[in-house]
Amino acid sequence: MAHRPSTYPASLYRAQVGRRETYPPIEGDLSADVAIVGAGFTGLSTALHLSEKGVRVVVLDACEPGWGASGRNGGQVNAGFKLEPGDIVRILGPERGRRMVELGDRAPAYVGEIIRRYGISCGYAHKGTVRAVRKPSELDLLKRSAHDWASFGVPLKLLARDETAAEIGGGDYAGAILDGRGASVNPLAYSLGLAAAAVKLGARIHGDSRVLRIAKAGAGHWALTTGKGTVKATNVVLAMNGYVDGAWPGLSRQVIPVFTGIAATARLPDHIASQILPNRQVVYESSWRVLYYRVDSENRLLMGGPSPQRDTGQRDDYAYLVRATEHIFPGLRGVEWDYFWNGQVAVTKDHLPKLFEPAEGVIAAFGYNGRGIAMGTSMGRIVAERILGSREEDLDIPMKPADAYRMKSFWRPAAELSILRDRLRDRMAGLK
Ligand SMILES: Cc1cc2nc3c(=O)[nH]c(=O)nc-3n(C[C@H](O)[C@H](O)[C@H](O)COP(=O)(O)OP(=O)(O)OC[C@H]3O[C@@H](n4cnc5c(N)ncnc54)[C@H](O)[C@@H]3O)c2cc1C
């Protein structure tokens, strides 16, 4: 029987990608040097970097490459981390902190490099990022960020209120940072491009192949069991991020999988689209609520932000994003909205990405806190370096598990509550 691929959410990206390769499930028993669980940026970039070195790799995904957050996200290839450089240095110490910050600085350019190296067609546009705040009291955060980055030799431009309005073409922001490192992609096309490049170099990728169990299989080997076949490998990479399940017991306690959603308009007429983000940067807010948005190559506005904490493609569940858009860009009142989808990001307790070895020959890599396009791509390079023999101290990310969340069962109601609280603050601030 022909393989029917698992369903991607009905996103704009899926529509734009159109016909695509399918990755049939594993059948029977395979052996490899490295078995990777999860075919998002982390798993696929690891596969690509290992395949470049001739390592035999099998990637298994419960659904399809890019089915998780990698194929659903805002497409913003942003630099840095959720934390400011100074905070990272404080948390990790001067040497480790510096290396992590420098990694976050270079990570967006590395995405561009991979895209060029493999000729990946994914709408890559390098136009920069605008990081905006709403309240004057939040300007200090931007000043601190610019100051921290300047100490790493990275110049960021602070924008006053009127300059911010001019760059965004709307909104009432107190100010912003203009960061020339940012870019944008169609993330599903980028994921599928990484998958195709890895396969071309010899990697095997199987969709519809959820790993149910990972167990020792004699000295120096692991066996990964799916419903239809097994993989025996020397090394295992756990790359499930916000979609982590019980395949490796205990791993899911290290992340909170928070849903965030995106609504995309119909193609906007040129005379309207040219007024919004005329220089085509991507925007994210650093205020109590986090909205992120951009205009894509088809003149659609993609507005991202809070979503219900469950899978949904129902328009009513995205009313908040539509209202927020109309508030920032009153000229968009009444436009058609074509797509609504959401997905899960992995939040870690200290908001830093994690890399560690829960057992000999097993590496877990996750926790980008909403910055996974750039960081997941770089993480794949680092995981490959480790498997190829790099010493722990030579890796750009320290090897350390995330702190476990003790009260994890309460996260969903807590996340819903915090969304309600933010909406209340919106109302108090005069927003709908
Ligand atoms: C709506 C949204 C907007 C976002 N916006 C941005 C943005 O603009 N910029 C940015 O940088 N980041 C953004 N992010 C975050 C970014 O998408 C993620 O950090 C990144 O995709 C994580 O990649 P990953 O490969 O680690 O995990 P994922 O892409 O989530 O992949 C994990 C994979 O593991 C698979 N899996 C899980 N368990 C198993 C198992 N037992 N067996 C086999 N397979 C398994 C899943 O099927 C899934 O495909 C956003 C995320 C979302 C959801």
The ligand as an ORCA input file, in Angstrom:
! r2SCAN-3c Opt
* xyz 0 1
  C       4.210     28.944     16.331
  C       5.689     28.981     16.583
  C       6.404     30.126     16.256
  C       7.800     30.154     16.437
  N       8.496     31.215     15.932
  C       9.845     31.144     15.873
  C      10.577     32.106     15.140
  O      10.011     32.993     14.510
  N      11.937     32.012     15.150
  C      12.604     30.982     15.786
  O      13.834     30.932     15.745
  N      11.910     30.027     16.458
  C      10.573     30.063     16.489
  N       9.872     29.070     17.107
  C      10.618     27.987     17.784
  C      11.239     27.005     16.788
  O      10.291     26.622     15.834
  C      11.766     25.787     17.558
  O      12.691     26.219     18.533
  C      12.473     24.790     16.661
  O      11.685     24.460     15.545
  C      12.816     23.530     17.430
  O      13.336     22.592     16.515
  P      13.556     21.104     16.986
  O      14.099     20.353     15.845
  O      14.393     21.088     18.217
  O      12.106     20.572     17.416
  P      10.784     20.338     16.538
  O      10.842     21.048     15.246
  O       9.621     20.610     17.414
  O      10.867     18.800     16.171
  C      10.682     17.783     17.108
  C      10.263     16.534     16.338
  O      10.356     15.409     17.222
  C       9.402     14.486     16.812
  N       9.214     13.503     17.883
  C       8.807     13.719     19.157
  N       8.805     12.556     19.844
  C       9.217     11.585     18.981
  C       9.412     10.181     19.087
  N       9.201      9.512     20.231
  N       9.828      9.495     17.992
  C      10.060     10.134     16.815
  N       9.879     11.457     16.666
  C       9.475     12.181     17.733
  C       8.188     15.325     16.463
  O       7.312     14.650     15.576
  C       8.826     16.570     15.836
  O       8.806     16.543     14.431
  C       8.482     29.033     17.014
  C       7.748     27.885     17.371
  C       6.364     27.858     17.158
  C       5.609     26.615     17.540
*
